[in-house]
Structures are given as C-alpha cells and as structure tokens.
Amino acid sequence: MPPAFVHRITKYDPADRDEHGHYTGTEDTISDHGPVEAAYLAAVAAFADDSGIDRLEIRDPAVTGFAHFGGEPSVAGHGLGGLFPPDLTGYHDGAEVSLPVALELVRAMLRDQGAWCRLEVGGLFTVHVGWDQYVYVGSDRPCADAVARTRELGLFPEPLTASPYAAEADEAVVTEPADEHFWIRVHTALASRHALLLEESYVRNAARWHRSTPENLDTVRAGLGPRALLTFWPDLTPDVGAVLAALPQEESIEFVWEAQDGTISHAIVDDTDYQELSAHVADARAACALPLSLAEHHPLLCAAPPPPDSDGVLRARWRPCTCAR
C-alpha cells in the first residue's frame, strides 16, 4: 500500500494557477542549480527526518535512452558520476542507498540529467520526481514539521491523495523468475540452437549483451546484475551483409553486432543512419536487427532473477516481453 500522506512540493505558488490547476506564473520549469534546488533537497530531507527515514531503496531505475526529453541536455554518466561507477554498479532496482545519496539522485532528476528512479521505503516513505520541478513525497506520517519547514524554505507543499508517479498495483510486469526451471529451459534451447543472444537489461534503457553457449552459460549467468531483465534472442547472424541489406525503411530498429575482439555493441538506427552504420560494422563478425515495436517484440525467453530478495519473491517491475513460445 502507498503511504497515506502525500504532498506535492513545488516552487509554484498555488495563487498563480488557473481554474484547471495549470501554473500561469513566471517561475522557470528547469532547476536553478542553486538556492531553489537546495531548498527542494532540504524539504525532502525534512520529510525523511519527520518520517524516521535515513535509507531508501532505488526502484525502477532508468537512464536516458536513444531519445532524451529532459528540459536540460543529458550529460555523460546520466548525472550519476560520483555516486556510482561508470558501469553503474550499485544503481539497480532494489539497491539501498543512504539519505545523502538519495538526495543527490533527486538533484540529478531535478536537473533532467538522464537518470530517473523512484525512491521508496516500502509503504512507509516515497520520493518521486516528475516533470518541471514537481516533487512528490509520501509518508505514513502527517509530517507537520516538514510541511512547515518546506514553507519556510519558500516552497509550496500541497496535500494530494496519491503521487501520479506511484507504481500501479495492477500494472503488467514480468512475473517469471529466472530460477532453476528457467535456466533448464535455456539449456534446452541451447541444445538445439548451440548459441543464443542474451540481452541483460540492468536498468531501463541500458543493456549488456552476451553470446551464450552451453560452454559459457554458467560464467555468463554468474556475472549478471541484480534484478536485471534477461531476454534471450536467436543468435547473431555471421552474414552481416545480409542483415544490413534486410534493414527496414522508415522504421527504427536496434542493430546489434559483434566486433572482431568479441565485444558486442548495439545502436538504435533508422534508414538515415544505414550508410554510416554499414561502414562502422564493415569488419563485424556477426549481427542482427531487433524490432523496437512491442507488437513485433518476440524473444525466445524472458525473465528476471529473484535476487537480491532472500525470500525468493520477484519484486522487479519490468514490463513483460512478448515471447515467442
């Protein structure tokens, strides 16, 4: 259950809203990277203190995909530099972070730098950052002192019934765990196909790729990230020219290729990129083109591993794949 007490925290004076609730004042919709941004962080900290919270869980983490819609340009590292290493180890669904780190994540989201996540403590406390400097804080307590402190900071805490960014209880999510039964199915598929392409989505819009064989599957499996979405596709095709020749017109696709050193890369491309792509992958060992449309998205297998949940319950909230079964 979501927290009972939810407040929308903004720099926008309610007196400057029209009859539909739309803001009509002059405040900018991007962060000032200064005192107002600091006030937002202090307000969130006040609500956490009032709620007895000093650690939060990262839920549903994401980074900038092939399109960036933020009010500010995306930056290298998605705004997570200094918080997590370049490979984003530690930034995953279910990771627990201290309140200071959580506040830095709020800062990165206020700046639209590329990273986004929900910050939650079960049904006790939540922090969600929306568009245009809207922050939603939920608590199982009224947090009267934090409300007063937020007003002192020059911000406007407005009570709501729920955060618009709360995860929907009935939202379709992947429910199949990558348990031993799942890995038996993978071994069965490998017995007939000899190799499979594994897409390891460790956060939304970011993935690592592995060519899995009966010989290396256990090694690949041991290195997978916590709560990653695992999607198995047919293996890459060694005839790269044929893959390039079959690329669709007027449609974006995900092109995946293996370099001579065994490194697997991917890129979102359309027909305006094909000439440059062909030159870039001229010496590739193998490649494939995967559809972006969910209606055409038919992997062989997909699941999410239950760890780090010691009780074995799958809590990752990945949207389901449309598997070809």
C-alpha positions, 0 to 999 in steps of 0.5 A: 500500500502507498503511504497515506500522506502525500504532498506535492512540493513545488516552487509554484505558488498555488495563487498563480494557477488557473481554474484547471490547476495549470501554473500561469506564473513566471517561475522557470520549469528547469532547476536553478542549480542553486538556492531553489534546488537546495531548498527542494533537497532540504524539504525532502530531507525534512520529510525523511527526518519527520518520517524516521527515514535515513535509507531508501531503496532505488526502484525502477531505475532508468537512464536516458535512452536513444531519445532524451526529453529532459528540459536540460541536455543529458550529460555523460554518466546520466548525472550519476558520476560520483555516486556510482561507477561508470558501469553503474554498479550499485544503481539497480532496482532494489539497491539501498542507498543512504539519505545523502545519496538519495538526495543527490539522485533527486538533484540529478532528476531535478536537473533532467540529467538522464537518470530517473528512479523512484525512491521508496521505503516500502509503504512507509516513505516515497520520493518521486520526481516528475516533470518541471520541478514537481516533487512528490513525497509520501509518508505514513506520517502527517509530517507537520514539521516538514510541511512547515519547514518546506514553507519556510524554505519558500516552497509550496507543499500541497496535500494530494491523495496519491503521487501520479508517479506511484507504481500501479498495483495492477500494472503488467510486469514480468512475473517469471523468475529466472530460477532453476526451471528457467535456466533448464529451459535455456539449456534446452534451447541451447541444445538445439540452437548451440548459441543464443543472444542474451540481452541483460537489461540492468536498468531501463534503457541500458543493456549488456549483451552476451553470446551464450553457449552451453560452454559459457552459460554458467560464467555468463549467468554468474556475472549478471546484475541484480534484478536485471531483465534477461531476454534471450534472442536467436543468435547473431547472424555471421552474414552481416551483409545480409542483415544490413541489406534486410534493414527496414525503411522508415522504421527504427530498429536496434542493430546489434553486432559483434566486433572482431575482439568479441565485444558486442555493441548495439545502436538504435538506427533508422534508414538515415543512419544505414550508410554510416552504420554499414561502414562502422560494422564493415569488419563485424563478425556477426549481427542482427536487427531487433524490432523496437515495436512491442507488437513485433517484440518476440524473444525466445525467453524472458525473465528476471532473477529473484535476487537480491530478495532472500525470500525468493519473491520477484519484486522487479517491475519490468514490463513483460516481453512478448515471447515467442513460445 
